[in-house]
Amino acid sequence: MNKARRKRIENVSTKLEELKNLLEEVMEEVGEIKDEEEEYMENMPENMQSGERYEAAETAYENLESAYDGVEEITSQIDDILSQLEEAAQ
């Protein structure tokens, strides 16, 4: 591999690192929101835990958990891609 292609791989890797950092920030924020929703559900009086509000909170929590897991999976895939690019540049 020549120097020019290595430099292009380095530029792509830098962009992927920036994207990963941004996704980690998103994941952290989604995690905080998810935790707040869980706390809201846990603090809801028992007589309201079978109502619509609780069900809506539970659905929101489950969706937030799925979103968190999805972003986490993407960051893991970015790590794999970065490793592959590093190997390609050798």
Secondary structure, 3 states (H helix, E strand, C coil): CCHHHHHHHHHHHHHHHHHHHHHHHHHHHHHHHHHHHHHHHHCCCHHHCCCHHHHHHHHHHHHHHHHHHHHHHHHHHHHHHHHHHHHHCC
